[in-house]
Amino acid sequence: MGPMLRTHVADCKAETGGAPDFVDITGSVQDALETSGIRDGQVTLFCPEEHCTILVNEAETGLFADLRRTMARLENRWPPTAIGARSVVVPAADGRLLLGTWQRLLLVELHGAATRSVIVQILGEA
């Protein structure tokens, strides 16, 4: 009998400020992975919120400033998914998210201050 795949679902909440805002949710997602007991597999993040996306990038203030300037220049003429995506998949190994050295999982607020939800589904082996 081969390895058994398991799934685990968590709802990670994040408090956002006014738009645009960038909230680092990496720790919450890593906590969900650890709680799941799954060591190797994939972690899917999905943002059901209409006014939020997810970005995998460095949490660097220069990047945030550039994105804020670009968003202000475009005003409401761009689709929300022009920055980030509604869902992303990140691999996991040995119970850790496999992100680059400086990469973080960022919730991008595009509307206004709110409590936002990110659904985290983990599929893999214990």
N, C-alpha and C positions, 0 to 999 in steps of 0.2 A: 504494500500500500504506500502510495506516494505522500508527499507532504500535504497537509490540509490547509486550504486557504481560509482565512477568517476575514470578517469585516467588522469595522467599528465606525460609528458615526458620532460626531460631537458638534455642538453649536458653540462656536467661539464668538463672544460679544466684544465689541470695541466701542469706546466713546470717541466720537469725532468732534472736531471744532468746525468753525466756518469753512466754507469751500474756498479754495481747495485745501485739503488737509491730508497728511500722510501719516498713518498710524502703523507702527511696527507691530505685527501680530505674530512674528516668528516664535516668540516664547510660548504663546498660547497654543500654537499648532504643535510645537515640540512637546508640550505637556500632554496634549491629546494623543500624540503618538506613544508617549511613555505609558499613559493610562491604558491604552489599547492592549498592551502586551505583545503587539506585533513588532517583530524585529526587522523583517525584510519585506519590501513591497513598494507600494506607491501610495502617495497621499494626494488626494484630489481636494482642492479648495474651490468652493462655489459661493459666489456672492449673489443671493437672491434679491438684494436691494437694487432698485432701479437707478439710484444715484451714486453707486459705488462701483469701483473696479478693484482688481488685485494686480499688483506690480511686483515683479521679482527683480530687485536691483539693489545697489548700495544705498544705505540710508545716509545720503550725503547732502549737506545743506545747499551746496552749489546746484545740484540736480534739482532739488525742490524749488529753488529760486528760479531756475530756467523754466521748469514746468509751469510755475505760477505765472510767469511773464507770458509764456506762450498761450496759456489758457485765457488770460486776460485779453490778449490781442485777438484771439479767435472769438471771444465772447460766447454766444450760444450757437455758433455756426458749425460746431463740430459734434460728432456723435460721442457719447460718454465712453465708448470703448476705444476711442482714439488714444487714450492713455490707459494702459493696463488692459485687462481682460476680465470677463465675468467669471472665468474659471481657469485654474492652472493645475498642472500635475507635477509633483516633486517626488523623486525617488527617495526611498528610505533604506538604509542598511545598518545593521548592528544597532537598531533602535534610535538612529539619528537621521535627521533630514540631510540629504546630500545637496547642500548648497555650496556655492563658491565661497572662497575665503571671506569676502566682504558682503556677499549677497544676503538680503533680508526679504521677508514677505511683508509687503506693505499694502494696507487697505487705503485706497484713494477715495476721499470724500469729494464729491462733485456738486453737492447741493447746500447743506447746512449742518449745523451741529445736531447730532442724534446718536442714539445707541444703535449700532449696526450689528448685523449678524453675518457670520461666515460659516457655512456648513463645511465640515471637514470629514471626508470619508476616507478611511484607511483600509486598504486591501492588501493582504500579504500573509506571511507565515510567522508563527510565534518562535 
